[in-house]
């Protein structure tokens, strides 16, 4: 199976996830032909770390070997450092973007991501990666899955738990072609739908979206969480 480097990356991120104060975002974009891109953003909340006032530094993010990813997924791989401000907080880490040229390649990519994360997941770390399954029937596509709870092995009722874990950001974003006929996201911006997971939640956030690739975008529905 392709994806050895990607699986290793997801394994490393699962280990870092237990540190708290992180931002983790997956953004999948599909075209009408079933090709598209998978983007992963991972960063530490440096605003929170600085506010602790004890000289805390963010853990070192894993090194990404672009050459290995190119060997596995082709030249359509982007890797770059990330520093962005969201809601008054600064997140520093990396951005990874991988192109896929068919639904089958996406399915393999999604499986690699989830298996790599699950390999490292245990009672202490949990699993950061969304679980995704894509089914295609003619021009109709359906993506189902879930975002697992963050910090599953941690006592979220403990003192300072909300301070440490509550500021973490966990998003799943889906940009779709055609006419979206059903979707349970939390918000919509044009053809882009966003799911948000409360970092203090103990239950998975379900993902479901159906679209007709050749349909009319102006007929797309609003989300019903």
Secondary structure, DSSP 4 states (H G I P E B T S, - for coil): ---HHHHHHHHHHHHHHTT--EEEEEEEEE-TTS-EEEEEEEEEEHHHHHHT-S---PPPPPP--HHHHHHHH-S-EEEEEEEEEETTEEEEEEEEEEEESSHHHHHHHHHHHHHHHHHH--TTTB--SPEEEEEEETTEEEEEEEEPPBSTTS-TTSTTHHHHHTT-EEEEEEE--SEEEEE--SEEETTEEEEE--TT-SSPEEEEEEEETTS-GGGPPPP--
